[in-house]
């Protein structure tokens, strides 16, 4: 069994994976060699950020399982893979702690006007400006997977009212007042003070927050996107910020990364952009390796895999821990 890796592992991570599958041959391809090594892989764990010959990989008929090292799957759910028998699992929830910290941090930066006050500091100005409250706000969460559910836990002490949507509106957390299917989003948008995007990018979520959706949001609402940049219509967002319809917005992801030099995002008012760092943590690779090793043992034993993806939908179905134990 040949396992190809394409995430920043170190020697002790490779040793941990080898211990989980002693008979396997491990190849640390990195971004430099992943396109070359992937066609001869039986199993793959990683996140290619370079072009990969997926058609060739599928035609070789050797690859049996892709374990994404990212929650997002747009890097591997290409048509040849979707149409194949290749199993795909995601890293949904593996990075949930740090993503939740990033998400709440960006929301507080907007409500407490940190970008504005940092600008004032650079000009040696000491002027009070109005702020708004996260505590007691009505928040919306699009996508109640691993990241969304952890966000609920982190938000709960702020005594917020939480309205959420998800493709699988099941197992509603006690702190969530409403959990509905995706089509209910337009019904709840007018109630939301802060909207958090935590869903994967699929054909159903691309440009989900467009001019029509933003118009449904209350005047003075805040948008925070830590999911995928393609979920938001860039021009519609900038229009809403320029008109004052949206109070502010924070993006850890953008449609193009980085945004093009002439992108309107660079000059949009009251917009905070961070360079897709929500999943960063000194423990990230350790956590990903442990998750992969657990799934690897499940795979070898014929047990249900965690985060098994419905390739047609583009994200995992809810995981039943009792059945999988």
C-alpha positions in Angstrom: 0.0 0.0 0.0 1.5 3.3 -1.2 0.5 6.4 0.8 1.3 9.8 -0.6 1.4 12.8 1.7 1.1 16.4 0.7 0.9 18.4 3.9 3.8 19.8 5.9 4.7 16.7 7.9 7.9 16.3 9.9 9.8 13.1 10.7 7.7 12.3 13.8 4.5 12.7 11.9 5.7 10.2 9.3 6.7 7.8 12.0 3.3 8.1 13.6 1.6 7.3 10.3 4.0 4.4 9.6 3.1 3.0 13.0 -0.6 3.1 12.1 0.1 1.2 8.8 3.3 -0.7 9.2 3.0 -2.4 5.8 2.6 0.9 3.9 5.2 2.7 1.8 5.0 6.4 2.7 5.9 9.1 0.2 6.3 12.7 1.5 5.6 14.4 -1.8 5.0 17.9 -0.6 3.7 20.4 -3.2 6.9 20.0 -5.3 6.3 16.3 -6.2 2.6 15.7 -5.5 1.6 15.9 -9.2 4.3 13.3 -10.0 3.6 10.9 -7.2 -0.2 11.0 -7.0 -0.9 8.8 -10.0 0.8 5.8 -8.3 -0.7 6.3 -4.9 -3.2 3.9 -3.2 -4.1 6.4 -0.5 -3.5 10.1 -0.5 -3.6 12.6 2.4 -3.1 16.2 1.8 -4.2 19.4 0.0 -2.5 20.0 -3.4 -2.1 23.7 -4.1 -0.6 23.1 -7.5 -2.2 21.6 -10.6 -2.7 17.9 -10.2 -3.5 15.5 -13.2 -6.7 14.2 -11.7 -7.9 12.6 -15.0 -4.7 10.6 -15.1 -5.0 9.6 -11.5 -8.5 8.3 -12.0 -7.6 6.5 -15.2 -4.7 4.7 -13.5 -7.4 3.1 -11.3 -5.1 2.8 -8.3 -6.1 5.5 -5.9 -8.8 4.3 -3.5 -9.1 7.0 -0.9 -8.4 10.8 -0.5 -8.1 12.2 3.0 -8.1 15.9 2.6 -6.0 17.8 5.1 -8.4 20.7 4.7 -12.0 21.1 5.5 -12.7 22.6 2.0 -12.7 20.0 -0.8 -12.7 22.2 -3.9 -9.1 21.2 -4.5 -10.0 17.5 -5.1 -13.7 17.2 -5.9 -13.2 17.6 -9.6 -15.5 15.9 -12.0 -13.3 12.8 -12.7 -12.9 12.2 -8.9 -16.7 12.7 -8.3 -17.6 10.2 -11.0 -15.1 7.6 -9.7 -15.2 5.1 -6.9 -12.5 7.0 -5.0 -13.5 7.5 -1.3 -13.1 11.1 -0.1 -12.9 12.2 3.5 -12.5 15.8 4.8 -10.7 17.4 7.7 -13.9 19.1 8.9 -13.7 19.9 12.6 -10.0 19.1 12.9 -9.1 22.8 12.9 -12.3 23.9 14.5 -10.7 25.4 17.7 -8.5 27.9 15.8 -11.1 28.6 13.2 -13.5 29.6 15.9 -11.0 31.9 17.5 -10.3 33.5 14.2 -14.0 33.9 13.5 -14.9 35.5 16.9 -11.8 37.6 16.8 -12.8 39.0 13.4 -16.4 39.7 14.6 -15.1 41.5 17.6 -12.7 43.5 15.5 -15.7 44.7 13.5 -18.0 45.4 16.5 -15.3 47.2 18.5 -13.9 49.1 15.5 -10.3 47.8 15.8 -9.3 48.6 12.2 -10.5 52.2 12.6 -8.8 52.7 16.0 -5.5 51.2 14.6 -5.7 53.8 11.8 -6.3 56.5 14.3 -3.3 55.3 16.3 -1.1 55.4 13.3 -2.1 59.1 13.0 -1.7 59.7 16.7 -5.4 60.5 17.0 -7.3 59.7 20.3 -10.9 60.0 19.3 -13.9 58.0 20.6 -16.1 56.5 17.9 -19.3 54.5 18.2 -19.1 50.8 18.6 -21.7 48.0 18.5 -22.1 44.9 20.7 -21.6 41.2 19.9 -23.0 40.3 23.4 -26.7 39.9 23.1 -26.8 40.0 19.3 -28.7 37.8 16.9 -26.1 35.8 14.9 -26.6 33.6 11.9 -24.3 30.7 11.1 -24.4 29.2 7.6 -23.0 25.6 7.9 -23.2 23.7 11.1 -20.5 21.2 10.5 -17.4 20.8 12.6 -16.3 24.5 12.5 -19.9 25.8 12.8 -20.6 23.7 15.9 -17.4 24.7 17.6 -18.3 28.4 16.8 -21.6 27.9 18.6 -19.7 26.7 21.7 -17.4 29.7 21.6 -20.2 32.2 21.0 -22.5 30.9 23.8 -20.9 32.9 26.6 -21.7 36.1 24.7 -25.4 35.3 25.3 -26.2 35.6 21.6 -29.3 34.3 19.9 -28.2 31.8 17.3 -30.0 31.0 14.1 -28.4 28.5 11.7 -28.8 26.6 8.5 -27.2 23.4 7.3 -27.8 20.8 4.6 -28.4 18.3 7.3 -30.4 20.2 10.0 -30.1 17.5 12.6 -28.7 17.3 16.2 -29.5 20.9 17.0 -27.2 22.2 19.8 -29.1 23.5 22.8 -27.7 26.9 22.3 -29.1 27.2 18.7 -32.6 28.6 18.7 -33.3 27.7 15.0 -31.7 25.2 12.7 -33.1 24.9 9.2 -32.3 23.7 5.7 -30.3 26.0 3.4 -33.5 27.5 1.8 -34.5 29.0 5.1 -31.6 31.4 5.1 -33.6 34.1 3.3 -36.3 33.9 6.0 -33.8 34.5 8.8 -31.5 37.1 7.1 -33.6 40.1 8.2 -33.2 39.2 11.9 -29.4 38.7 11.9 -26.9 41.3 13.3 -23.8 39.2 12.5 -23.7 36.6 9.8 -21.0 33.9 9.9 -20.2 31.8 6.8 -18.8 28.3 7.8 -20.1 26.2 4.9 -18.1 24.4 2.1 -17.9 25.9 -1.4 -20.2 23.8 -3.6 -22.5 24.5 -6.6 -25.2 25.3 -4.0 -23.1 27.8 -2.0 -21.1 29.6 -4.7 -22.2 33.3 -4.6 -24.7 32.5 -2.0 -24.3 35.9 -0.5 -25.0 38.0 -3.5 -26.8 41.4 -4.0 -30.2 39.8 -3.4 -29.1 38.1 -0.2 -27.4 41.2 1.1 -30.5 43.3 0.4 -32.4 40.9 2.7 -29.9 41.6 5.5 -30.8 44.3 8.0 -29.1 47.7 7.6 -26.1 47.8 9.8 -25.5 44.0 9.8 -22.0 42.5 9.8 -20.7 39.7 7.6 -17.8 37.4 8.6 -16.5 34.8 6.1 -14.1 32.1 7.3 -15.3 29.5 4.8 -14.4 30.0 1.1 -14.2 33.3 -0.8 -16.4 32.1 -3.6 -19.5 32.1 -1.3 -19.6 35.9 -1.5 -20.2 38.1 -4.5 -17.2 40.4 -4.2 -18.8 43.4 -6.0 -22.1 43.0 -4.2 -20.2 43.1 -0.9 -18.3 46.2 -1.8 -21.4 47.9 -3.0 -23.1 47.2 0.3 -20.2 48.6 2.3 -19.9 51.7 0.1 -23.6 52.4 0.4 -23.6 51.8 4.2 -26.1 49.0 4.0 -23.6 46.7 5.8 -22.0 48.1 8.9 -18.7 46.2 8.1 -17.3 42.9 7.0 -14.4 40.6 7.7 -12.9 38.1 5.3 -10.3 35.4 6.0 -11.0 34.1 2.5 -11.5 35.9 -0.8 -12.6 34.8 -4.2 -9.0 35.2 -5.5 -6.2 34.6 -3.0 -4.6 37.0 -2.9 -7.1 39.4 -4.4 -6.1 40.9 -7.7 -4.3 44.2 -7.6 -7.3 46.0 -9.0 -9.8 44.2 -6.8 -12.3 46.6 -5.2 -11.8 44.7 -1.9 -8.5 46.5 -1.3 -10.2 49.9 -1.0 -13.6 48.9 0.4 -14.6 50.8 3.5 -14.9 49.0 6.9 -13.5 45.8 5.5 -11.0 43.6 7.4 -9.0 41.1 5.3 -6.8 38.4 6.8 -4.7 36.1 4.5 -6.6 32.8 5.0 -5.0 32.1 8.4 -8.1 30.8 10.3 -6.8 27.2 10.4 -3.3 28.1 11.6 -2.1 26.6 14.8 1.2 25.2 16.2 -0.8 22.0 16.8 -2.4 21.9 13.3 -0.1 19.2 11.8 -0.2 17.1 14.9 -4.0 17.2 15.0 -4.3 16.4 11.2 -1.9 13.5 11.6 -3.8 12.0 14.5 -7.1 12.4 12.6 -5.6 10.6 9.5 -4.1 7.8 11.7 -7.5 7.2 13.3 -9.2 7.1 9.9 -6.4 5.0 8.5 -6.9 2.4 11.2 -10.7 2.5 10.5 -10.0 2.0 6.8 -7.7 -1.0 7.3 -10.3 -2.6 9.7 -13.2 -1.9 7.4 -14.9 0.4 9.9 -16.9 3.6 9.0 -14.6 6.5 8.2 -15.0 9.9 9.9 -16.0 12.8 7.7 -17.0 10.6 4.8 -17.9 12.9 2.0 -21.0 12.7 -0.2 -19.1 13.6 -3.4 -22.2 14.8 -5.2 -23.0 17.2 -2.4 -19.4 18.2 -1.7 -19.2 17.7 2.0 -19.5 15.0 4.7 -22.7 13.6 6.0 -23.2 13.7 9.8 -21.0 11.2 11.6 -22.8 8.7 13.9 -20.2 8.0 16.6 -22.2 5.1 18.1 -22.4 3.2 14.8 -18.8 4.0 14.0 -17.3 3.0 17.4 
